[in-house]
Amino acid sequence: MRGAPGNGNEALTAALKTALRGRDLTISEDPRQAGFVIQGVVNTGEPVSGRQYIRIIWRVDTVTGDEVGKAVQENTVIAGSLDGEWGHVAEVVSNAAVRGIKDLFGEADDRISSREPLPEFPDVQLPAVPGRVPPPPSSY
């Protein structure tokens, strides 16, 4: 997460992790275990008449860097109200964002499952080696 005023970067990151876990999604900091990468960017507008425009873009990528899609949140808040502690606002924002992010996971799964299937491989009988037990039958 980047670009948020106050403690928004840290608060939104922590709240998003909690919201994803709350929907039975596994979170990993280890890229070898990850299926997707979520990056967030906060853009704030200049205050106008005591109000300020906020836009949060949650980008979901595959671990290879291909963009799956974006979930976007926009709102107008009291100017400067997010310059300090985000607190409960980070939780509300993250819980709302998870709905759109989960939809992107589904779209990625649809793309993956629509790929051309692998060809059938012939059943090959390997020669037996005296004194060795053959491998167990494949469970795939």
N, CA, C and O atoms as a GROMACS GRO file, in nm:
protein
  560
    1MET      N    1   0.085  -0.116   0.000
    1MET     CA    2   0.000   0.000   0.000
    1MET      C    3   0.089   0.123   0.000
    1MET      O    4   0.190   0.128   0.071
    2ARG      N    5   0.052   0.220  -0.080
    2ARG     CA    6   0.130   0.343  -0.081
    2ARG      C    7   0.040   0.461  -0.114
    2ARG      O    8  -0.068   0.446  -0.171
    3GLY      N    9   0.086   0.579  -0.075
    3GLY     CA   10   0.018   0.703  -0.109
    3GLY      C   11  -0.085   0.753  -0.009
    3GLY      O   12  -0.137   0.863  -0.026
    4ALA      N   13  -0.115   0.674   0.094
    4ALA     CA   14  -0.218   0.716   0.190
    4ALA      C   15  -0.162   0.816   0.289
    4ALA      O   16  -0.047   0.803   0.332
    5PRO      N   17  -0.240   0.916   0.326
    5PRO     CA   18  -0.195   1.009   0.429
    5PRO      C   19  -0.202   0.943   0.567
    5PRO      O   20  -0.262   0.837   0.583
    6GLY      N   21  -0.142   1.007   0.665
    6GLY     CA   22  -0.144   0.955   0.802
    6GLY      C   23  -0.086   0.816   0.810
    6GLY      O   24   0.014   0.786   0.743
    7ASN      N   25  -0.147   0.730   0.890
    7ASN     CA   26  -0.098   0.593   0.901
    7ASN      C   27  -0.174   0.499   0.806
    7ASN      O   28  -0.180   0.378   0.829
    8GLY      N   29  -0.233   0.555   0.701
    8GLY     CA   30  -0.317   0.480   0.608
    8GLY      C   31  -0.251   0.361   0.542
    8GLY      O   32  -0.313   0.256   0.527
    9ASN      N   33  -0.125   0.375   0.502
    9ASN     CA   34  -0.058   0.263   0.435
    9ASN      C   35  -0.053   0.140   0.526
    9ASN      O   36  -0.087   0.030   0.485
   10GLU      N   37  -0.010   0.161   0.650
   10GLU     CA   38   0.000   0.051   0.745
   10GLU      C   39  -0.138   0.001   0.787
   10GLU      O   40  -0.162  -0.119   0.794
   11ALA      N   41  -0.228   0.094   0.814
   11ALA     CA   42  -0.362   0.057   0.862
   11ALA      C   43  -0.439  -0.019   0.755
   11ALA      O   44  -0.504  -0.119   0.786
   12LEU      N   45  -0.434   0.027   0.630
   12LEU     CA   46  -0.506  -0.041   0.523
   12LEU      C   47  -0.446  -0.179   0.494
   12LEU      O   48  -0.520  -0.274   0.469
   13THR      N   49  -0.314  -0.189   0.498
   13THR     CA   50  -0.248  -0.319   0.476
   13THR      C   51  -0.292  -0.418   0.581
   13THR      O   52  -0.332  -0.530   0.548
   14ALA      N   53  -0.286  -0.380   0.707
   14ALA     CA   54  -0.325  -0.470   0.816
   14ALA      C   55  -0.474  -0.505   0.808
   14ALA      O   56  -0.511  -0.620   0.828
   15ALA      N   57  -0.557  -0.407   0.780
   15ALA     CA   58  -0.702  -0.430   0.774
   15ALA      C   59  -0.739  -0.519   0.656
   15ALA      O   60  -0.829  -0.602   0.667
   16LEU      N   61  -0.670  -0.503   0.543
   16LEU     CA   62  -0.700  -0.587   0.427
   16LEU      C   63  -0.662  -0.732   0.456
   16LEU      O   64  -0.737  -0.824   0.422
   17LYS      N   65  -0.548  -0.753   0.520
   17LYS     CA   66  -0.509  -0.890   0.557
   17LYS      C   67  -0.614  -0.953   0.648
   17LYS      O   68  -0.652  -1.068   0.629
   18THR      N   69  -0.660  -0.878   0.745
   18THR     CA   70  -0.762  -0.928   0.838
   18THR      C   71  -0.892  -0.959   0.763
   18THR      O   72  -0.955  -1.062   0.787
   19ALA      N   73  -0.932  -0.870   0.673
   19ALA     CA   74  -1.055  -0.890   0.597
   19ALA      C   75  -1.045  -1.012   0.505
   19ALA      O   76  -1.142  -1.088   0.493
   20LEU      N   77  -0.931  -1.033   0.442
   20LEU     CA   78  -0.913  -1.150   0.355
   20LEU      C   79  -0.914  -1.278   0.438
   20LEU      O   80  -0.978  -1.376   0.400
   21ARG      N   81  -0.844  -1.277   0.550
   21ARG     CA   82  -0.844  -1.395   0.638
   21ARG      C   83  -0.984  -1.425   0.689
   21ARG      O   84  -1.022  -1.541   0.705
   22GLY      N   85  -1.061  -1.321   0.715
   22GLY     CA   86  -1.198  -1.337   0.762
   22GLY      C   87  -1.289  -1.402   0.660
   22GLY      O   88  -1.398  -1.450   0.693
   23ARG      N   89  -1.245  -1.405   0.536
   23ARG     CA   90  -1.320  -1.471   0.429
   23ARG      C   91  -1.250  -1.599   0.383
   23ARG      O   92  -1.266  -1.644   0.269
   24ASP      N   93  -1.172  -1.656   0.475
   24ASP     CA   94  -1.103  -1.784   0.455
   24ASP      C   95  -1.004  -1.783   0.339
   24ASP      O   96  -0.987  -1.885   0.271
   25LEU      N   97  -0.941  -1.670   0.315
   25LEU     CA   98  -0.834  -1.662   0.215
   25LEU      C   99  -0.701  -1.661   0.288
   25LEU      O  100  -0.685  -1.593   0.389
   26THR      N  101  -0.607  -1.737   0.237
   26THR     CA  102  -0.476  -1.748   0.298
   26THR      C  103  -0.388  -1.632   0.254
   26THR      O  104  -0.384  -1.598   0.136
   27ILE      N  105  -0.318  -1.572   0.348
   27ILE     CA  106  -0.228  -1.461   0.322
   27ILE      C  107  -0.086  -1.510   0.344
   27ILE      O  108  -0.057  -1.576   0.443
   28SER      N  109   0.004  -1.476   0.250
   28SER     CA  110   0.143  -1.515   0.264
   28SER      C  111   0.232  -1.399   0.221
   28SER      O  112   0.206  -1.332   0.121
   29GLU      N  113   0.336  -1.377   0.298
   29GLU     CA  114   0.437  -1.278   0.260
   29GLU      C  115   0.544  -1.341   0.172
   29GLU      O  116   0.628  -1.271   0.116
   30ASP      N  117   0.540  -1.474   0.159
   30ASP     CA  118   0.638  -1.549   0.082
   30ASP      C  119   0.588  -1.565  -0.062
   30ASP      O  120   0.490  -1.635  -0.085
   31PRO      N  121   0.655  -1.501  -0.159
   31PRO     CA  122   0.608  -1.509  -0.298
   31PRO      C  123   0.606  -1.650  -0.354
   31PRO      O  124   0.537  -1.676  -0.452
   32ARG      N  125   0.682  -1.742  -0.295
   32ARG     CA  126   0.681  -1.881  -0.343
   32ARG      C  127   0.550  -1.950  -0.309
   32ARG      O  128   0.515  -2.051  -0.371
   33GLN      N  129   0.477  -1.899  -0.212
   33GLN     CA  130   0.351  -1.960  -0.172
   33GLN      C  131   0.229  -1.882  -0.222
   33GLN      O  132   0.116  -1.929  -0.207
   34ALA      N  133   0.251  -1.767  -0.279
   34ALA     CA  134   0.140  -1.680  -0.319
   34ALA      C  135   0.082  -1.721  -0.454
   34ALA      O  136   0.152  -1.773  -0.541
   35GLY      N  137  -0.047  -1.698  -0.468
   35GLY     CA  138  -0.114  -1.718  -0.596
   35GLY      C  139  -0.136  -1.584  -0.665
   35GLY      O  140  -0.137  -1.576  -0.788
   36PHE      N  141  -0.153  -1.479  -0.585
   36PHE     CA  142  -0.178  -1.345  -0.636
   36PHE      C  143  -0.101  -1.244  -0.552
   36PHE      O  144  -0.061  -1.272  -0.439
   37VAL      N  145  -0.082  -1.126  -0.609
   37VAL     CA  146  -0.020  -1.014  -0.538
   37VAL      C  147  -0.120  -0.899  -0.543
   37VAL      O  148  -0.170  -0.864  -0.649
   38ILE      N  149  -0.147  -0.841  -0.427
   38ILE     CA  150  -0.239  -0.727  -0.420
   38ILE      C  151  -0.158  -0.603  -0.385
   38ILE      O  152  -0.084  -0.601  -0.287
   39GLN      N  153  -0.175  -0.499  -0.466
   39GLN     CA  154  -0.106  -0.372  -0.441
   39GLN      C  155  -0.212  -0.262  -0.434
   39GLN      O  156  -0.302  -0.257  -0.517
   40GLY      N  157  -0.199  -0.176  -0.337
   40GLY     CA  158  -0.294  -0.068  -0.322
   40GLY      C  159  -0.229   0.068  -0.336
   40GLY      O  160  -0.115   0.088  -0.293
   41VAL      N  161  -0.301   0.160  -0.398
   41VAL     CA  162  -0.253   0.298  -0.414
   41VAL      C  163  -0.367   0.392  -0.374
   41VAL      O  164  -0.481   0.376  -0.419
   42VAL      N  165  -0.334   0.490  -0.290
   42VAL     CA  166  -0.433   0.589  -0.248
   42VAL      C  167  -0.398   0.722  -0.314
   42VAL      O  168  -0.285   0.769  -0.308
   43ASN      N  169  -0.498   0.782  -0.377
   43ASN     CA  170  -0.483   0.915  -0.436
   43ASN      C  171  -0.578   1.009  -0.363
   43ASN      O  172  -0.696   0.978  -0.347
   44THR      N  173  -0.526   1.123  -0.320
   44THR     CA  174  -0.609   1.221  -0.250
   44THR      C  175  -0.612   1.350  -0.331
   44THR      O  176  -0.511   1.395  -0.383
   45GLY      N  177  -0.730   1.406  -0.340
   45GLY     CA  178  -0.745   1.533  -0.410
   45GLY      C  179  -0.721   1.651  -0.316
   45GLY      O  180  -0.709   1.634  -0.195
   46GLU      N  181  -0.713   1.767  -0.374
   46GLU     CA  182  -0.697   1.889  -0.295
   46GLU      C  183  -0.828   1.920  -0.223
   46GLU      O  184  -0.936   1.898  -0.278
   47PRO      N  185  -0.819   1.969  -0.101
   47PRO     CA  186  -0.941   2.006  -0.028
   47PRO      C  187  -1.016   2.118  -0.102
   47PRO      O  188  -0.958   2.215  -0.149
   48VAL      N  189  -1.150   2.099  -0.109
   48VAL     CA  190  -1.236   2.199  -0.171
   48VAL      C  191  -1.359   2.214  -0.082
   48VAL      O  192  -1.432   2.118  -0.059
   49SER      N  193  -1.381   2.335  -0.033
   49SER     CA  194  -1.497   2.364   0.053
   49SER      C  195  -1.509   2.266   0.170
   49SER      O  196  -1.618   2.222   0.204
   50GLY      N  197  -1.395   2.233   0.230
   50GLY     CA  198  -1.395   2.147   0.347
   50GLY      C  199  -1.408   1.998   0.318
   50GLY      O  200  -1.419   1.918   0.412
   51ARG      N  201  -1.407   1.958   0.191
   51ARG     CA  202  -1.419   1.818   0.153
   51ARG      C  203  -1.295   1.779   0.071
   51ARG      O  204  -1.226   1.864   0.015
   52GLN      N  205  -1.269   1.648   0.066
   52GLN     CA  206  -1.152   1.599  -0.006
   52GLN      C  207  -1.186   1.467  -0.075
   52GLN      O  208  -1.244   1.377  -0.014
   53TYR      N  209  -1.150   1.456  -0.201
   53TYR     CA  210  -1.176   1.336  -0.281
   53TYR      C  211  -1.067   1.232  -0.253
   53TYR      O  212  -0.948   1.265  -0.252
   54ILE      N  213  -1.107   1.107  -0.229
   54ILE     CA  214  -1.013   0.997  -0.203
   54ILE      C  215  -1.044   0.886  -0.303
   54ILE      O  216  -1.160   0.850  -0.324
   55ARG      N  217  -0.940   0.832  -0.364
   55ARG     CA  218  -0.955   0.719  -0.457
   55ARG      C  219  -0.852   0.613  -0.419
   55ARG      O  220  -0.733   0.642  -0.408
   56ILE      N  221  -0.901   0.490  -0.399
   56ILE     CA  222  -0.813   0.377  -0.366
   56ILE      C  223  -0.825   0.275  -0.477
   56ILE      O  224  -0.934   0.231  -0.512
   57ILE      N  225  -0.710   0.239  -0.532
   57ILE     CA  226  -0.707   0.139  -0.639
   57ILE      C  227  -0.635   0.016  -0.585
   57ILE      O  228  -0.519   0.023  -0.545
   58TRP      N  229  -0.706  -0.097  -0.584
   58TRP     CA  230  -0.648  -0.225  -0.543
   58TRP      C  231  -0.621  -0.303  -0.671
   58TRP      O  232  -0.714  -0.342  -0.741
   59ARG      N  233  -0.494  -0.325  -0.701
   59ARG     CA  234  -0.456  -0.398  -0.821
   59ARG      C  235  -0.419  -0.541  -0.783
   59ARG      O  236  -0.341  -0.563  -0.691
   60VAL      N  237  -0.477  -0.637  -0.855
   60VAL     CA  238  -0.448  -0.778  -0.832
   60VAL      C  239  -0.370  -0.829  -0.951
   60VAL      O  240  -0.415  -0.819  -1.066
   61ASP      N  241  -0.252  -0.884  -0.923
   61ASP     CA  242  -0.164  -0.942  -1.026
   61ASP      C  243  -0.139  -1.088  -0.994
   61ASP      O  244  -0.152  -1.132  -0.880
   62THR      N  245  -0.103  -1.164  -1.098
   62THR     CA  246  -0.053  -1.298  -1.074
   62THR      C  247   0.089  -1.284  -1.020
   62THR      O  248   0.147  -1.176  -1.025
   63VAL      N  249   0.145  -1.393  -0.969
   63VAL     CA  250   0.281  -1.384  -0.916
   63VAL      C  251   0.383  -1.362  -1.028
   63VAL      O  252   0.496  -1.322  -1.001
   64THR      N  253   0.344  -1.387  -1.151
   64THR     CA  254   0.434  -1.362  -1.264
   64THR      C  255   0.424  -1.218  -1.314
   64THR      O  256   0.495  -1.179  -1.407
   65GLY      N  257   0.335  -1.138  -1.251
   65GLY     CA  258   0.326  -0.996  -1.286
   65GLY      C  259   0.216  -0.962  -1.384
   65GLY      O  260   0.200  -0.845  -1.418
   66ASP      N  261   0.138  -1.059  -1.430
   66ASP     CA  262   0.027  -1.030  -1.521
   66ASP      C  263  -0.089  -0.971  -1.441
   66ASP      O  264  -0.128  -1.024  -1.338
   67GLU      N  265  -0.144  -0.861  -1.490
   67GLU     CA  266  -0.255  -0.797  -1.419
   67GLU      C  267  -0.382  -0.880  -1.436
   67GLU      O  268  -0.421  -0.914  -1.548
   68VAL      N  269  -0.446  -0.910  -1.325
   68VAL     CA  270  -0.575  -0.978  -1.325
   68VAL      C  271  -0.686  -0.874  -1.338
   68VAL      O  272  -0.780  -0.892  -1.415
   69GLY      N  273  -0.674  -0.765  -1.262
   69GLY     CA  274  -0.773  -0.659  -1.267
   69GLY      C  275  -0.755  -0.562  -1.153
   69GLY      O  276  -0.660  -0.571  -1.075
   70LYS      N  277  -0.849  -0.466  -1.144
   70LYS     CA  278  -0.843  -0.363  -1.041
   70LYS      C  279  -0.980  -0.349  -0.976
   70LYS      O  280  -1.084  -0.361  -1.041
   71ALA      N  281  -0.978  -0.324  -0.847
   71ALA     CA  282  -1.097  -0.287  -0.772
   71ALA      C  283  -1.074  -0.143  -0.727
   71ALA      O  284  -0.970  -0.111  -0.669
   72VAL      N  285  -1.170  -0.056  -0.754
   72VAL     CA  286  -1.153   0.087  -0.727
   72VAL      C  287  -1.259   0.134  -0.628
   72VAL      O  288  -1.377   0.101  -0.641
   73GLN      N  289  -1.216   0.212  -0.530
   73GLN     CA  290  -1.306   0.274  -0.434
   73GLN      C  291  -1.286   0.425  -0.441
   73GLN      O  292  -1.174   0.474  -0.446
   74GLU      N  293  -1.397   0.499  -0.442
   74GLU     CA  294  -1.391   0.644  -0.447
   74GLU      C  295  -1.490   0.701  -0.346
   74GLU      O  296  -1.599   0.648  -0.326
   75ASN      N  297  -1.450   0.810  -0.282
   75ASN     CA  298  -1.538   0.875  -0.187
   75ASN      C  299  -1.488   1.017  -0.162
   75ASN      O  300  -1.376   1.052  -0.197
   76THR      N  301  -1.574   1.097  -0.103
   76THR     CA  302  -1.538   1.231  -0.059
   76THR      C  303  -1.551   1.233   0.093
   76THR      O  304  -1.652   1.192   0.149
   77VAL      N  305  -1.447   1.282   0.160
   77VAL     CA  306  -1.444   1.284   0.306
   77VAL      C  307  -1.419   1.427   0.353
   77VAL      O  308  -1.387   1.515   0.274
   78ILE      N  309  -1.432   1.447   0.482
   78ILE     CA  310  -1.400   1.577   0.540
   78ILE      C  311  -1.249   1.600   0.519
   78ILE      O  312  -1.168   1.513   0.550
   79ALA      N  313  -1.214   1.714   0.467
   79ALA     CA  314  -1.075   1.746   0.436
   79ALA      C  315  -0.986   1.725   0.558
   79ALA      O  316  -1.015   1.777   0.666
   80GLY      N  317  -0.878   1.650   0.540
   80GLY     CA  318  -0.781   1.628   0.645
   80GLY      C  319  -0.820   1.520   0.745
   80GLY      O  320  -0.741   1.490   0.834
   81SER      N  321  -0.937   1.460   0.732
   81SER     CA  322  -0.982   1.362   0.832
   81SER      C  323  -0.901   1.233   0.828
   81SER      O  324  -0.905   1.154   0.923
   82LEU      N  325  -0.827   1.209   0.721
   82LEU     CA  326  -0.745   1.088   0.711
   82LEU      C  327  -0.596   1.119   0.727
   82LEU      O  328  -0.512   1.033   0.699
   83ASP      N  329  -0.562   1.238   0.770
   83ASP     CA  330  -0.422   1.276   0.785
   83ASP      C  331  -0.354   1.215   0.907
   83ASP      O  332  -0.232   1.220   0.919
   84GLY      N  333  -0.430   1.157   0.997
   84GLY     CA  334  -0.375   1.095   1.118
   84GLY      C  335  -0.402   0.946   1.120
   84GLY      O  336  -0.367   0.874   1.027
   85GLU      N  337  -0.464   0.901   1.229
   85GLU     CA  338  -0.496   0.759   1.245
   85GLU      C  339  -0.620   0.724   1.162
   85GLU      O  340  -0.720   0.795   1.166
   86TRP      N  341  -0.612   0.614   1.088
   86TRP     CA  342  -0.726   0.570   1.007
   86TRP      C  343  -0.824   0.489   1.091
   86TRP      O  344  -0.945   0.496   1.070
   87GLY      N  345  -0.773   0.411   1.186
   87GLY     CA  346  -0.857   0.334   1.277
   87GLY      C  347  -0.966   0.254   1.208
   87GLY      O  348  -0.938   0.173   1.119
   88HIS      N  349  -1.090   0.277   1.251
   88HIS     CA  350  -1.206   0.201   1.201
   88HIS      C  351  -1.228   0.222   1.051
   88HIS      O  352  -1.281   0.134   0.983
   89VAL      N  353  -1.189   0.338   0.999
   89VAL     CA  354  -1.207   0.366   0.856
   89VAL      C  355  -1.132   0.263   0.771
   89VAL      O  356  -1.184   0.218   0.669
   90ALA      N  357  -1.012   0.224   0.812
   90ALA     CA  358  -0.934   0.124   0.738
   90ALA      C  359  -1.007  -0.009   0.734
   90ALA      O  360  -1.005  -0.078   0.632
   91GLU      N  361  -1.072  -0.046   0.844
   91GLU     CA  362  -1.148  -0.171   0.847
   91GLU      C  363  -1.266  -0.166   0.752
   91GLU      O  364  -1.290  -0.260   0.676
   92VAL      N  365  -1.341  -0.056   0.755
   92VAL     CA  366  -1.458  -0.041   0.668
   92VAL      C  367  -1.416  -0.044   0.521
   92VAL      O  368  -1.477  -0.113   0.440
   93VAL      N  369  -1.312   0.031   0.488
   93VAL     CA  370  -1.262   0.036   0.350
   93VAL      C  371  -1.216  -0.102   0.304
   93VAL      O  372  -1.249  -0.145   0.193
   94SER      N  373  -1.142  -0.172   0.387
   94SER     CA  374  -1.087  -0.302   0.351
   94SER      C  375  -1.197  -0.407   0.336
   94SER      O  376  -1.193  -0.488   0.243
   95ASN      N  377  -1.294  -0.408   0.426
   95ASN     CA  378  -1.405  -0.503   0.414
   95ASN      C  379  -1.483  -0.481   0.286
   95ASN      O  380  -1.526  -0.577   0.222
   96ALA      N  381  -1.502  -0.356   0.247
   96ALA     CA  382  -1.570  -0.328   0.121
   96ALA      C  383  -1.484  -0.369   0.002
   96ALA      O  384  -1.536  -0.419  -0.098
   97ALA      N  385  -1.354  -0.348   0.012
   97ALA     CA  386  -1.263  -0.380  -0.100
   97ALA      C  387  -1.255  -0.530  -0.125
   97ALA      O  388  -1.240  -0.572  -0.240
   98VAL      N  389  -1.266  -0.611  -0.021
   98VAL     CA  390  -1.251  -0.756  -0.036
   98VAL      C  391  -1.356  -0.812  -0.131
   98VAL      O  392  -1.328  -0.908  -0.204
   99ARG      N  393  -1.475  -0.755  -0.133
   99ARG     CA  394  -1.579  -0.805  -0.225
   99ARG      C  395  -1.531  -0.797  -0.369
   99ARG      O  396  -1.542  -0.894  -0.444
  100GLY      N  397  -1.478  -0.683  -0.408
  100GLY     CA  398  -1.428  -0.666  -0.544
  100GLY      C  399  -1.304  -0.748  -0.572
  100GLY      O  400  -1.287  -0.802  -0.682
  101ILE      N  401  -1.217  -0.758  -0.474
  101ILE     CA  402  -1.092  -0.834  -0.490
  101ILE      C  403  -1.124  -0.982  -0.508
  101ILE      O  404  -1.064  -1.048  -0.593
  102LYS      N  405  -1.217  -1.035  -0.429
  102LYS     CA  406  -1.254  -1.177  -0.443
  102LYS      C  407  -1.312  -1.204  -0.581
  102LYS      O  408  -1.288  -1.310  -0.638
  103ASP      N  409  -1.387  -1.109  -0.637
  103ASP     CA  410  -1.439  -1.125  -0.773
  103ASP      C  411  -1.325  -1.139  -0.873
  103ASP      O  412  -1.335  -1.216  -0.968
  104LEU      N  413  -1.218  -1.064  -0.852
  104LEU     CA  414  -1.102  -1.072  -0.942
  104LEU      C  415  -1.036  -1.208  -0.933
  104LEU      O  416  -0.990  -1.261  -1.034
  105PHE      N  417  -1.029  -1.267  -0.813
  105PHE     CA  418  -0.973  -1.401  -0.799
  105PHE      C  419  -1.054  -1.499  -0.883
  105PHE      O  420  -0.998  -1.586  -0.950
  106GLY      N  421  -1.187  -1.485  -0.879
  106GLY     CA  422  -1.275  -1.573  -0.957
  106GLY      C  423  -1.253  -1.557  -1.106
  106GLY      O  424  -1.252  -1.656  -1.179
  107GLU      N  425  -1.235  -1.433  -1.153
  107GLU     CA  426  -1.209  -1.409  -1.294
  107GLU      C  427  -1.078  -1.474  -1.336
  107GLU      O  428  -1.068  -1.530  -1.445
  108ALA      N  429  -0.978  -1.468  -1.250
  108ALA     CA  430  -0.848  -1.529  -1.281
  108ALA      C  431  -0.864  -1.681  -1.289
  108ALA      O  432  -0.808  -1.745  -1.377
  109ASP      N  433  -0.941  -1.739  -1.196
  109ASP     CA  434  -0.965  -1.883  -1.199
  109ASP      C  435  -1.037  -1.924  -1.327
  109ASP      O  436  -1.006  -2.028  -1.385
  110ASP      N  437  -1.134  -1.841  -1.371
  110ASP     CA  438  -1.205  -1.871  -1.495
  110ASP      C  439  -1.110  -1.871  -1.614
  110ASP      O  440  -1.120  -1.957  -1.702
  111ARG      N  441  -1.019  -1.774  -1.617
  111ARG     CA  442  -0.921  -1.768  -1.727
  111ARG      C  443  -0.830  -1.889  -1.727
  111ARG      O  444  -0.798  -1.945  -1.832
  112ILE      N  445  -0.788  -1.930  -1.607
  112ILE     CA  446  -0.698  -2.044  -1.596
  112ILE      C  447  -0.770  -2.172  -1.638
  112ILE      O  448  -0.713  -2.253  -1.711
  113SER      N  449  -0.894  -2.189  -1.594
  113SER     CA  450  -0.967  -2.312  -1.627
  113SER      C  451  -1.010  -2.316  -1.773
  113SER      O  452  -1.041  -2.424  -1.824
  114SER      N  453  -1.012  -2.201  -1.841
  114SER     CA  454  -1.052  -2.201  -1.982
  114SER      C  455  -0.933  -2.224  -2.076
  114SER      O  456  -0.950  -2.226  -2.197
  115ARG      N  457  -0.816  -2.243  -2.020
  115ARG     CA  458  -0.700  -2.273  -2.104
  115ARG      C  459  -0.715  -2.410  -2.169
  115ARG      O  460  -0.788  -2.495  -2.119
  116GLU      N  461  -0.647  -2.429  -2.278
  116GLU     CA  462  -0.652  -2.556  -2.350
  116GLU      C  463  -0.594  -2.666  -2.261
  116GLU      O  464  -0.485  -2.651  -2.206
  117PRO      N  465  -0.667  -2.777  -2.247
  117PRO     CA  466  -0.617  -2.884  -2.161
  117PRO      C  467  -0.493  -2.950  -2.220
  117PRO      O  468  -0.470  -2.948  -2.341
  118LEU      N  469  -0.414  -3.008  -2.132
  118LEU     CA  470  -0.295  -3.082  -2.176
  118LEU      C  471  -0.337  -3.208  -2.249
  118LEU      O  472  -0.442  -3.265  -2.218
  119PRO      N  473  -0.258  -3.254  -2.345
  119PRO     CA  474  -0.293  -3.378  -2.414
  119PRO      C  475  -0.283  -3.498  -2.320
  119PRO      O  476  -0.211  -3.494  -2.220
  120GLU      N  477  -0.356  -3.602  -2.354
  120GLU     CA  478  -0.348  -3.725  -2.276
  120GLU      C  479  -0.212  -3.789  -2.301
  120GLU      O  480  -0.167  -3.798  -2.415
  121PHE      N  481  -0.148  -3.832  -2.196
  121PHE     CA  482  -0.019  -3.898  -2.209
  121PHE      C  483  -0.040  -4.048  -2.208
  121PHE      O  484  -0.120  -4.099  -2.130
  122PRO      N  485   0.032  -4.120  -2.293
  122PRO     CA  486   0.015  -4.266  -2.297
  122PRO      C  487   0.067  -4.328  -2.168
  122PRO      O  488   0.159  -4.277  -2.104
  123ASP      N  489   0.007  -4.441  -2.133
  123ASP     CA  490   0.051  -4.515  -2.015
  123ASP      C  491   0.176  -4.591  -2.056
  123ASP      O  492   0.170  -4.680  -2.141
  124VAL      N  493   0.288  -4.558  -1.997
  124VAL     CA  494   0.416  -4.619  -2.033
  124VAL      C  495   0.453  -4.722  -1.927
  124VAL      O  496   0.452  -4.693  -1.807
  125GLN      N  497   0.486  -4.840  -1.971
  125GLN     CA  498   0.531  -4.944  -1.880
  125GLN      C  499   0.683  -4.938  -1.871
  125GLN      O  500   0.752  -4.961  -1.970
  126LEU      N  501   0.734  -4.906  -1.753
  126LEU     CA  502   0.878  -4.897  -1.734
  126LEU      C  503   0.933  -5.035  -1.702
  126LEU      O  504   0.866  -5.116  -1.638
  127PRO      N  505   1.055  -5.061  -1.746
  127PRO     CA  506   1.113  -5.192  -1.718
  127PRO      C  507   1.136  -5.208  -1.567
  127PRO      O  508   1.174  -5.114  -1.498
  128ALA      N  509   1.112  -5.330  -1.519
  128ALA     CA  510   1.132  -5.359  -1.378
  128ALA      C  511   1.280  -5.377  -1.350
  128ALA      O  512   1.353  -5.436  -1.430
  129VAL      N  513   1.324  -5.327  -1.236
  129VAL     CA  514   1.463  -5.342  -1.195
  129VAL      C  515   1.465  -5.446  -1.084
  129VAL      O  516   1.397  -5.429  -0.983
  130PRO      N  517   1.542  -5.555  -1.102
  130PRO     CA  518   1.545  -5.658  -0.999
  130PRO      C  519   1.586  -5.600  -0.863
  130PRO      O  520   1.680  -5.521  -0.855
  131GLY      N  521   1.515  -5.641  -0.758
  131GLY     CA  522   1.546  -5.595  -0.624
  131GLY      C  523   1.484  -5.461  -0.588
  131GLY      O  524   1.504  -5.414  -0.476
  132ARG      N  525   1.410  -5.398  -0.678
  132ARG     CA  526   1.347  -5.268  -0.652
  132ARG      C  527   1.195  -5.281  -0.662
  132ARG      O  528   1.143  -5.355  -0.746
  133VAL      N  529   1.127  -5.211  -0.576
  133VAL     CA  530   0.981  -5.210  -0.579
  133VAL      C  531   0.938  -5.104  -0.679
  133VAL      O  532   0.992  -4.994  -0.680
  134PRO      N  533   0.839  -5.138  -0.763
  134PRO     CA  534   0.792  -5.035  -0.857
  134PRO      C  535   0.722  -4.922  -0.781
  134PRO      O  536   0.674  -4.942  -0.670
  135PRO      N  537   0.716  -4.803  -0.841
  135PRO     CA  538   0.650  -4.691  -0.775
  135PRO      C  539   0.501  -4.719  -0.762
  135PRO      O  540   0.445  -4.796  -0.841
  136PRO      N  541   0.437  -4.658  -0.666
  136PRO     CA  542   0.292  -4.678  -0.650
  136PRO      C  543   0.219  -4.618  -0.770
  136PRO      O  544   0.271  -4.529  -0.837
  137PRO      N  545   0.097  -4.666  -0.797
  137PRO     CA  546   0.020  -4.610  -0.909
  137PRO      C  547  -0.008  -4.462  -0.883
  137PRO      O  548  -0.023  -4.418  -0.769
  138SER      N  549  -0.016  -4.389  -0.991
  138SER     CA  550  -0.041  -4.246  -0.981
  138SER      C  551  -0.181  -4.220  -0.928
  138SER      O  552  -0.276  -4.288  -0.966
  139SER      N  553  -0.193  -4.123  -0.839
  139SER     CA  554  -0.325  -4.089  -0.784
  139SER      C  555  -0.385  -3.970  -0.856
  139SER      O  556  -0.488  -3.918  -0.813
  140TYR      N  557  -0.325  -3.927  -0.964
  140TYR     CA  558  -0.377  -3.811  -1.036
  140TYR      C  559  -0.483  -3.849  -1.131
  140TYR      O  560  -0.537  -3.763  -1.201
   0.00000   0.00000   0.00000
